[in-house]
Amino acid sequence: MARKKPTKKPTSRTAARSAAQKKSPARKSAAKSTARKHIKAKDRKTDRKTKARGLPAAKPRARPKQRIAISHYRDEDFKADGLRAYAHYRDLGIAEASHGLAQAHVIRLIGPCNPAEVSKLHFHDVEFQMVYVLKGWVKTYMEGQGETLMKAGSAWTQPPRIKHLIMDYSDDVELLEVILPAEFKTVELAS
């Protein structure tokens, strides 16, 4: 028969009580509380140093409250004031309502398509971009994806800074585009 090894027992009542307290939930809670107090004290000390140097204390930036944006279809709302000369844009009011968090617009590409004008490789410095084909069709090229024909009902995302271009489109194409943030940079690449 295998012999059990004797477990080491505390040598005194004080040692036994100390061992039991270390395992108790109340003790663990007290230790966490002490750690939180230490972190808060350290933060206060950092704030005092920042103020002593004449710098404002770092505070988390709160976004302004978003508003409701409602946009009803009106043909006259399509403007030639967007990124591309061969497109008209209908702003949906999202940039203003979200204080620049996002932008959304309907894009009409003006036909007939002129590949010499539209097929220029570029990328957008964005956090998110999604396109949905409302009507017509558009043929795109995206790095890593290749050529894709998108028809009414098709949707795609373009990851940040992905190189892409439009190859061709129908005369009646309309696209819904959502981009974050509202203001971004577009970089045209040499052909």
CORQUIUR-V76800 format. One line per field, one symbol per residue. psi: psi as a letter, one per 30 degrees, with the letter a starting at -180 (. if undefined). A space follows every 10 residues. Layout:
psi = ???
//
This chain:
psi = kkkkkkkkkk fleeeeeeee effkeeeeee eeeeeeeeee eeeeeeeeee eefgkkkkkk kkklkllkkk jkkkeffklh gaekfgkkkj kggeeefghg elkklkkjkk llkjefefik kllkilfkkk kkjelalkkl kkkfeakkjk lkfkllljlk gkkllkelll fgkkkkkkkk leklkkjkkk .
//
